[in-house]
Amino acid sequence: MTQYRFWSGLHTIGGNIMEVQTDQARVICDFGLSVGGDTGQVDETLSELEFLLATNQLPSIPYLYETESFKKIKLASVNESTFKTTLFISHLHLDHMGGLQYLPEGTVVYLSEEAYRLYDVLIRVGEENPSKADIRLFDFDTAVQVGDITVTPKWSDHDSVGCSAFFIETNELKLIHSGDVRLNGEHPERIIKWANDAKVWSPDVLLLEGTSFSFDGEKKQASEEPVSEKELLQKWGELLQDDPDSIILYNPYIRNVERIKSIAEETELYGRKMVFESAYAEVLHAFYPEKKWRILESDQIEVKEYVQEIVTLQDLTQHPSHYVLQNSYKNKETVTYFNKGIYVHSNGEPLGDYDKRYAELVNFLDMHHYSFIQMGTSGHATKEDLLIIAKIVSAKQTIPWHSFKPVAFQQRLIANGLASFIPEINTNYLVKQKTEIGVTE
């Protein structure tokens, strides 16, 4: 007998964690921190993990954590487990993998090779915390056996390298975990391929992220952000042409390696020199070892083989129009070295206006006479693209999640002739036969 369960992420963007369990084994897909958790005051004597569980930033999953020392939460410990548990991570965004550091030693976790390479370099540059888990690599389109559960990873596309969808099969169930998807990125063909594979596979259940249904309306207007990576690059070129005199500071997300490389190459084509903080250059080197990068001088800098040139702040202030400087939020004080400039926020931290630091950054830049330009693009498919994916797959049930408004997504699915239901958190959905999907316990 197979059952599947949702631990979090049904009404939030991110933090979506689910499991498929049989009598022999359990597979958990993604393990990120929820942005919808309750962060109210709790007992300060709690450990960091127990605090995250108490505030619903991580779900209280039995037989997963070491809980013997817990003071407030009563939860079965991993040491009491009698079945095999394995985690699969779709990509390296915090809302999908931020909980890895809290897993007990020896917990088996699978990542793609590219995702692991990113994870490894982020740890080395201090942008990620290490995990005691037993991290293993999978190959796309190659099945991983976990007891009597078969997981086949499929190459997908999101704004983080090495992202995956998962085809999960037991004797009674065929279920697809889409991960985060988009058709407006660098590799839409990957998603179309796994969707067509899914159509042939004939899944019982498709779990499909619905981020874009969280917001009213559908982009776009000419004044708004680009909706594709190609459009973003075009707008970047226009900016370099339209304002050739000012210093430009660029704040991308360090995990979006492909975009950072593309922006750097485009910058050089327009005659400016792209300068990186050392951590970003280290991440780029992990994926493009044949290339060299300009590095901003700092006290901590270590000259490595991929350093093309070390650029000083004096160089930048003397010739501001010659450069674009990558600038992370933690180093925002760098803007004070220039009388004015242009600050381009490209999905870097703070990630959105829901973070109070976002307004603080905008005010800080205004105080220092910077023009603030929002030039990012979503890593998530549009509403219409999500419907395209769902219709290609044509699962017996399509479950919307990873959205503030899953019901809005469900209504559109039903209007397009697709069966859909909204599950509940921490409820077992039993599958006794392939024709009985969504039976609750």
C-alpha positions in Angstrom: 0.0 0.0 0.0 1.2 3.5 -0.9 0.4 6.8 0.7 1.5 10.3 0.0 1.4 13.3 2.3 2.0 17.1 2.2 4.0 18.5 5.1 4.1 22.2 3.9 3.9 24.4 0.9 0.2 24.1 0.0 -0.6 27.8 0.6 2.9 29.4 0.6 5.5 30.2 -2.1 8.3 27.8 -1.1 8.8 25.4 1.7 6.9 22.8 -0.2 7.7 19.4 1.3 5.9 16.2 0.5 6.5 12.5 0.9 5.6 9.2 -0.7 5.6 6.2 1.7 5.2 2.5 1.3 5.5 -0.3 3.8 9.3 -0.5 3.1 10.5 3.1 2.4 9.8 6.8 2.3 10.8 9.4 -0.2 10.7 13.1 0.8 10.9 15.7 -2.0 12.5 19.1 -1.2 13.4 20.3 2.2 13.3 24.1 2.3 12.4 26.7 4.9 8.8 28.1 4.6 8.4 31.8 4.2 4.9 31.4 5.6 6.0 30.1 9.0 4.8 31.7 12.3 7.9 33.4 13.8 6.3 34.5 17.1 8.1 34.4 20.4 9.1 31.0 21.7 11.1 29.7 24.6 14.7 31.0 24.1 16.0 27.8 25.6 15.0 25.9 22.4 17.6 24.7 20.0 17.6 26.3 16.5 16.0 23.2 15.0 13.3 23.0 17.7 12.6 26.8 17.2 12.1 26.2 13.4 9.7 23.4 14.1 7.8 25.3 16.8 7.3 28.3 14.4 6.4 26.1 11.4 9.4 27.1 9.3 10.2 23.4 9.1 7.5 20.7 9.4 7.4 18.3 12.4 8.1 15.1 10.4 8.3 12.1 12.6 11.3 9.7 12.3 13.4 12.4 10.5 15.2 14.4 13.1 17.2 13.7 16.3 14.7 14.8 18.8 15.9 13.3 22.1 17.0 16.7 23.5 13.8 18.6 22.5 12.3 20.6 25.3 8.9 21.5 23.9 8.0 19.4 20.9 7.2 15.7 21.3 8.3 14.0 18.0 9.5 10.5 17.2 13.2 10.5 16.6 15.1 9.2 13.6 16.6 6.6 15.9 13.2 5.0 16.3 12.6 4.6 12.5 12.1 1.2 11.1 12.0 2.1 7.4 14.4 3.7 4.9 14.0 7.5 4.3 15.7 9.3 1.4 15.4 12.9 0.3 15.5 14.3 -3.2 16.1 18.0 -3.7 14.8 19.7 -6.9 17.1 22.7 -6.8 19.3 24.9 -4.6 17.0 27.7 -3.5 16.6 28.1 0.2 12.9 27.5 0.2 13.6 24.1 -1.3 16.8 23.0 0.5 17.4 25.4 3.4 16.6 22.6 5.9 19.5 20.3 4.9 21.7 21.6 7.6 19.3 20.3 10.3 19.2 16.7 9.1 20.9 14.0 11.2 24.2 12.5 10.1 23.8 9.8 7.5 20.5 10.9 6.1 20.6 10.1 2.4 20.0 13.1 0.2 20.1 13.1 -3.6 21.1 16.2 -5.8 21.9 16.6 -9.4 25.6 17.0 -10.2 25.2 20.7 -11.1 23.2 21.4 -7.9 25.8 19.7 -5.8 28.6 21.7 -7.5 26.7 24.9 -6.6 26.1 23.6 -3.0 29.8 22.8 -2.6 31.0 26.2 -3.8 28.4 28.1 -1.8 29.6 26.4 1.4 33.2 27.3 0.5 32.5 31.0 0.1 30.3 31.1 3.2 26.9 31.5 1.4 25.6 28.2 2.6 25.9 26.0 5.7 27.2 22.4 5.5 25.1 19.4 6.2 25.9 16.2 8.0 23.7 14.4 5.6 25.0 11.7 3.2 24.8 13.7 -0.1 24.7 11.6 -3.2 24.4 12.5 -6.9 21.9 11.3 -9.4 21.9 11.2 -13.2 19.0 12.6 -15.1 16.7 9.9 -16.6 18.4 7.3 -14.5 16.2 5.6 -11.9 17.2 5.6 -8.2 15.7 2.8 -6.1 14.6 3.5 -2.5 13.2 0.2 -1.2 10.2 -0.4 -3.4 10.0 3.2 -4.5 11.5 4.2 -7.9 12.5 7.9 -8.4 13.6 9.0 -11.9 14.9 12.6 -12.0 14.2 14.7 -15.1 16.2 17.7 -16.2 14.2 20.9 -15.8 14.6 24.7 -16.0 14.4 27.3 -13.2 16.7 30.2 -12.3 19.1 27.9 -10.5 21.4 25.4 -12.1 20.8 21.7 -12.0 17.1 21.8 -11.3 14.9 18.7 -11.5 11.5 17.3 -11.7 10.9 13.8 -10.2 8.9 10.9 -11.5 8.1 8.7 -8.5 6.6 5.2 -8.9 5.4 2.5 -6.6 3.3 -0.6 -7.3 0.2 1.5 -6.8 1.1 5.1 -7.8 2.8 7.2 -10.4 3.4 10.7 -9.1 5.3 13.7 -10.6 6.9 16.4 -8.4 7.5 19.3 -10.9 9.8 21.4 -8.7 9.9 25.0 -9.8 9.4 25.5 -13.5 9.4 28.2 -16.2 9.1 28.3 -20.0 10.6 31.8 -20.2 14.2 30.8 -19.3 17.3 29.5 -21.0 16.1 25.9 -21.4 12.3 25.6 -22.0 12.9 22.5 -24.1 13.9 20.6 -21.0 10.4 21.1 -19.4 8.6 20.3 -22.7 10.6 17.1 -22.9 9.8 15.9 -19.4 6.1 16.9 -19.9 5.9 14.8 -23.0 7.7 11.9 -21.2 5.1 12.3 -18.5 2.2 12.1 -21.0 3.6 8.7 -22.3 4.2 7.6 -18.7 0.5 8.4 -17.8 0.9 9.7 -14.2 -1.8 9.4 -11.6 -0.8 12.7 -9.8 1.1 15.8 -11.0 2.2 18.2 -8.3 2.6 21.5 -10.1 3.9 24.7 -8.6 1.6 27.7 -9.0 3.6 30.7 -8.0 2.2 33.0 -10.7 -1.4 32.3 -9.5 -0.5 34.0 -6.3 -0.8 37.4 -7.9 -3.6 39.1 -9.7 -3.1 39.8 -13.4 -0.6 38.5 -15.8 2.5 40.4 -16.9 3.3 42.4 -19.0 3.4 46.1 -19.8 6.3 47.8 -21.5 7.2 49.6 -18.3 7.5 46.4 -16.2 10.3 44.0 -15.8 11.4 41.7 -18.6 9.5 38.4 -18.7 12.3 36.3 -20.1 16.0 36.0 -19.7 16.4 37.0 -23.4 14.4 40.2 -22.8 16.4 40.9 -19.6 19.7 40.8 -21.5 18.3 43.1 -24.2 17.2 45.6 -21.5 20.7 45.4 -19.9 22.3 46.3 -23.3 19.9 49.2 -23.6 20.9 50.5 -20.2 24.6 50.3 -21.0 24.0 52.3 -24.2 21.6 54.9 -22.7 23.7 55.9 -19.7 27.4 55.6 -20.7 28.7 58.0 -17.9 27.5 56.6 -14.6 28.9 53.9 -12.4 26.5 50.9 -12.5 26.2 48.6 -9.5 24.6 45.2 -10.2 22.9 43.0 -7.6 22.1 39.5 -8.8 21.3 36.3 -6.9 24.5 34.4 -6.4 22.7 31.1 -7.2 21.6 32.3 -10.6 24.9 31.4 -12.2 23.8 31.4 -15.9 22.4 34.9 -15.7 25.4 36.3 -14.0 27.7 34.9 -16.7 25.4 36.3 -19.5 25.3 39.7 -17.9 29.1 39.8 -17.6 29.6 38.8 -21.2 27.1 41.4 -22.4 28.8 44.1 -20.3 32.2 43.4 -21.9 30.6 43.5 -25.4 29.4 47.1 -24.7 32.9 48.2 -23.6 32.6 48.1 -19.8 34.6 46.0 -17.5 32.6 43.7 -15.2 34.0 43.5 -11.6 33.0 40.9 -9.1 33.2 40.3 -5.4 35.5 37.3 -4.8 32.7 35.0 -3.7 30.8 35.5 -6.9 33.9 35.0 -9.0 34.5 31.7 -7.1 31.0 30.5 -7.9 31.4 31.4 -11.6 34.7 29.6 -11.7 33.1 26.4 -10.4 30.9 26.4 -13.6 33.1 28.1 -16.1 36.7 27.1 -15.3 38.0 28.1 -18.6 37.1 31.8 -18.0 38.8 34.6 -16.0 37.1 37.3 -14.0 37.9 40.8 -12.7 37.9 40.9 -8.9 37.3 43.9 -6.5 40.2 44.3 -4.2 39.5 43.5 -0.5 41.4 42.6 2.6 40.2 38.9 2.2 41.1 38.5 -1.4 43.1 35.6 -2.5 44.6 35.7 -6.0 43.6 32.5 -7.8 44.2 31.2 -11.3 40.8 32.5 -12.6 41.6 36.2 -11.6 42.0 38.2 -14.7 42.6 41.5 -12.9 42.3 43.0 -9.4 40.4 46.3 -9.6 40.6 48.8 -6.7 37.9 51.2 -5.5 40.2 54.0 -6.6 40.1 52.6 -10.1 36.3 52.6 -10.0 36.0 56.1 -8.6 38.4 57.6 -11.1 36.8 56.0 -14.1 33.2 55.1 -13.1 31.9 54.9 -16.6 34.4 52.2 -17.5 33.0 49.6 -15.1 30.0 47.6 -13.8 30.4 46.5 -10.2 28.6 43.5 -8.9 27.4 44.5 -5.4 25.7 42.2 -2.9 23.4 43.6 -0.2 25.9 42.9 2.6 28.3 45.2 0.8 25.9 48.0 0.0 28.0 50.6 1.8 30.2 50.5 -1.3 27.7 52.8 -3.0 28.9 55.6 -0.7 32.2 55.8 -2.6 30.4 57.4 -5.5 28.6 60.7 -5.7 25.8 59.1 -7.7 25.1 56.1 -9.9 22.7 53.4 -11.1 21.8 50.5 -8.9 20.3 47.5 -10.8 18.5 45.0 -8.6 18.3 41.7 -10.5 16.6 39.2 -8.2 19.4 39.6 -5.7 19.0 39.9 -1.9 16.8 41.1 -0.5 14.7 39.0 -2.8 11.5 41.0 -2.6 9.5 43.8 -1.0 8.1 41.3 1.6 11.6 41.6 3.2 11.9 44.8 5.2 15.5 45.1 4.0 14.2 45.8 0.5 12.6 49.1 1.5 15.7 49.9 3.6 17.9 49.4 0.5 15.7 51.6 -1.7 15.8 54.4 0.9 19.6 54.0 1.3 20.2 54.3 -2.4 17.9 57.3 -2.7 19.8 59.0 0.1 23.0 58.5 -1.9 21.5 59.8 -5.2 21.3 56.5 -7.0 18.7 55.6 -9.6 17.2 52.3 -8.6 16.2 49.9 -11.4 14.5 46.7 -10.9 15.7 44.4 -13.7 15.0 40.8 -12.9 12.7 38.1 -14.3 10.7 35.4 -12.6 12.0 31.9 -12.3 8.4 30.7 -12.4 6.1 29.9 -15.3 3.3 32.3 -16.2 -0.3 31.2 -15.6 -0.8 30.2 -19.2 2.5 28.3 -19.4 1.5 26.3 -16.3 -1.7 25.4 -18.0 0.3 24.3 -21.1 2.5 22.0 -19.0 -0.5 20.6 -17.1 -2.4 19.9 -20.3 0.6 18.1 -21.9 1.1 15.9 -18.9 -2.7 15.2 -18.5 -2.4 13.5 -15.1 -5.4 11.9 -13.6 -5.2 14.5 -10.9 -3.2 17.8 -11.0 -2.6 19.2 -7.6 -1.7 22.9 -7.4 0.7 24.1 -4.6 3.6 26.4 -4.0 1.1 29.3 -4.3 -0.7 31.7 -2.1 -3.9 31.0 -4.1 -3.9 27.4 -5.1 -7.7 27.5 -5.5 -7.4 30.1 -8.3 -5.0 27.7 -10.0 -7.3 24.7 -9.4 -10.3 26.6 -10.9 -8.3 27.2 -14.1 -7.2 23.6 -14.3 -10.8 22.4 -14.0 -11.9 24.9 -16.6 -9.4 23.4 -19.0 -10.8 19.9 -18.5 -8.2 18.7 -15.9 -9.2 17.0 -12.7 -7.8 18.7 -9.6 -8.2 18.8 -5.9 -6.7 20.8 -3.0 -5.1 18.5 -0.4 -4.7 19.2 3.3 -1.5 19.4 5.3 -0.4 16.3 7.2 -3.2 14.1 5.8 -2.4 10.7 4.4 -3.7 10.1 0.8 -3.9 6.3 0.5 -3.5 4.6 -2.8 -4.8 1.0 -2.6 -5.0 0.5 -6.4 -4.0 2.6 -9.3 -7.7 3.5 -9.8 -8.1 4.8 -6.2 -6.2 8.1 -6.0 -6.8 10.6 -3.2 -8.4 8.2 -0.7 -7.8 9.8 2.7 -7.0 8.2 6.0 
